């Protein structure tokens, strides 16, 4: 559980840097705007899933005890 919580928090911290770099790549012409938005949105969704997964897993473990 501790590792899952750590990974979720780390992903949340990395999300902002990823967004900045990805949008910068679009501004520089390395990515299309659509591709940049898709990448940013994918990471945002993944972070949201991770943020909700670890408390849910903890709740399930606690409810079995």
Backbone as a ProteinNet text record, in pm:
[ID]
protein_1_A
[PRIMARY]
XXXXXXXXXXXXXXXXXXXXXXXXXXXXXXXXXXXXXXXXXXXXXXXXXXXXXXXXXXXXXXXXX
[TERTIARY]
80.8	0	85.4	192.9	279.7	338.4	378.8	436.2	331.2	207.8	100.2	72.1	69.7	48.9	164.2	285.3	403	398.3	364.4	357.7	249.8	136.2	27.8	71.3	138.5	184.3	293.6	383.2	489.5	431.9	334.2	270.6	203.5	143	82.5	185.2	302.1	408.5	465.8	477.6	533.8	437.3	310.2	208.5	231.3	262.8	282.3	403.4	512.6	631.2	603.3	533.9	499.1	414.3	318.7	231.4	311.8	401.6	483.2	570.8	636.4	724.2	643.4	531	448.7	392.7	341.1	287.3	399.6	517.5	632.6	672.8	661.3	689.9	589.9	466.6	365.3	393.5	433.6	464.6	585.5	678.6	797.8	777.6	661.3	630.2	665.4	717.6	752.6	629.9	522.1	395.4	283.5	178.3	60	-13.3	-97	-174.7	-264.4	-324.7	-411.8	-335.2	-214.9	-133.5	-90.8	-52.1	-11.5	-126.6	-244.7	-361.2	-395.1	-387.4	-415.7	-318	-191	-90.2	-112.4	-137.9	-161.9	-286.1	-390.6	-514.4	-495.6	-417	-390.8	-319.2	-218.7	-145.1	-235.3	-319.4	-412.9	-508.1	-559.5	-651.1	-579.5	-458.7	-380.8	-353.4	-319.5	-294.4	-421.6	-535.4	-662.5	-695.3	-673.3	-697.3	-606.5	-479.8	-384.9	-421.2	-464	-499.7	-619.3	-710.1	-828.4	-805	-708.7	-686.3	-631.4	-532.9	-472.1	-566.4	-647.9	-741.9	-848.6	-889.5	-988.7	-931.9	-807.6	-744	-726.7	-687.9	-673.1	-806.7	-911.6	-1044.8	-1084.9	-1057.9	-1092.9	-1015.4	-888.5	-807.7	-858.6	-888.3	-937.6	-1074.4	-1157.4	-1291	-1288.2	-1178.9	-1165.1	-1110.3	-1050.2	-988.4	-1088.6
-119.8	0	126.6	122.8	239.9	272.8	170.3	192.9	248.6	199.2	249.3	396.1	431.6	571.6	658.9	611	686.4	710.4	606.3	618.7	717.9	715.5	808.9	952.7	976.3	1110.9	1157.5	1066.8	1100.3	1135	1058.1	1086.1	1222.8	1257.8	1390.6	1501.8	1480.9	1581.1	1592.4	1480.5	1479.4	1533.9	1532.1	1574.2	1717.1	1808	1947.2	1964.3	1895.7	1903.3	1843.9	1731.6	1667.3	1761	1826.2	1918.7	2032.2	2089	2200.8	2160.3	2046.2	1997.8	1962.8	1897.7	1855.7	1975.6	2072.9	2191.9	2273.9	2272.1	2337.8	2270.6	2138.9	2066.1	2102	2122.6	2162.6	2304.1	2390.2	2527.8	2532	2440.9	2435.4	2359.8	2302.4	2231.8	2084.6	2031.1	1889.2	1800	1853.7	1782.3	1869.7	1805	1882.2	1918.7	2018.2	2059.2	1945.8	1873.8	1761.6	1653.1	1621.9	1519.6	1564.5	1689	1740.9	1735.9	1777	1774.5	1631.2	1538.8	1398.4	1342.9	1376.8	1329.1	1387.8	1515.8	1581	1522.3	1501.6	1446.7	1302.7	1225.2	1086.9	1081.6	1165.2	1167.5	1218.1	1314.7	1365.5	1255.5	1179	1069.1	959.8	926.3	825.4	869.3	994.7	1046.9	1040.2	1073.1	1067.6	924	829.5	688.7	643.1	678.7	639.5	704.4	830.9	903.3	838.8	778.3	714.4	566.4	504.9	361.7	325.4	401.3	359	373.6	478.4	479.5	370.4	340.9	235.4	99.9	73.9	-52.4	-61.8	45.5	47.5	20	79.2	57.3	-90	-150.3	-290.6	-380.5	-350.3	-431.1	-415.6	-292.9	-267.5	-333.3	-338.1	-394.4	-546.7	-609	-753.4	-793.8	-701.2	-733.9	-738.9
0	0	0	73.9	83	-54.1	-126.8	-259.6	-354.9	-347.7	-433.1	-402.3	-275.6	-236.4	-286.3	-270.3	-315.2	-466.2	-540.7	-686.8	-729.3	-663.2	-695.5	-669.8	-559.3	-527.3	-623.4	-658.1	-752.4	-888.7	-933.7	-1061.6	-1059.2	-949.2	-936.1	-947.1	-888.6	-896.4	-1037.4	-1105.6	-1240.7	-1345.6	-1313.4	-1409	-1458.4	-1370.6	-1411.2	-1501.5	-1468.6	-1554.1	-1691.4	-1692.9	-1820.4	-1905.4	-1842.9	-1916.1	-1978.8	-1897.5	-1944.8	-2063.1	-2052.5	-2158.9	-2283.7	-2265.5	-2379	-2454.2	-2380.8	-2447	-2511.6	-2451.5	-2512.5	-2643.7	-2648.4	-2772.3	-2881.7	-2842.6	-2940.6	-2990.1	-2899.4	-2939	-3032.3	-3012.2	-3096	-3226.5	-3244	-3367.7	-3368.8	-3258.4	-3253.2	-3242.5	-3186.5	-3172.9	-3226.5	-3274.7	-3311.5	-3182.5	-3189.9	-3072.6	-3025.6	-3120.4	-3083.6	-3008.9	-3057.3	-2992.4	-2852.8	-2838.3	-2707.6	-2608.4	-2652.4	-2563.9	-2525.1	-2620.1	-2590.7	-2487.9	-2501.6	-2405.9	-2266.7	-2260.9	-2132.1	-2065.4	-2143.5	-2089.3	-2041.7	-2113.6	-2072.8	-1939.1	-1921.9	-1795.1	-1682.2	-1711.6	-1610	-1564	-1658.3	-1623.5	-1545.2	-1585.9	-1515.5	-1372.1	-1353.8	-1218.7	-1135.3	-1194.2	-1120.8	-1080.1	-1169.2	-1135.5	-1022	-1029.6	-925	-792	-798.1	-676.1	-606.6	-683.2	-625.4	-595.5	-661.8	-645.8	-508.8	-460.8	-335	-215.3	-202.8	-90.1	-103.7	-228.2	-249	-208.3	-248.6	-211.5	-59.9	1.8	147.6	216.7	165.9	221.3	207.4	92.6	72.7	166.3	187.3	279	422.3	462	597.1	621	519.1	536.8	551.1	502.5	515.1	651.8	721.7	851.6	963.8
[MASK]
+++++++++++++++++++++++++++++++++++++++++++++++++++++++++++++++++

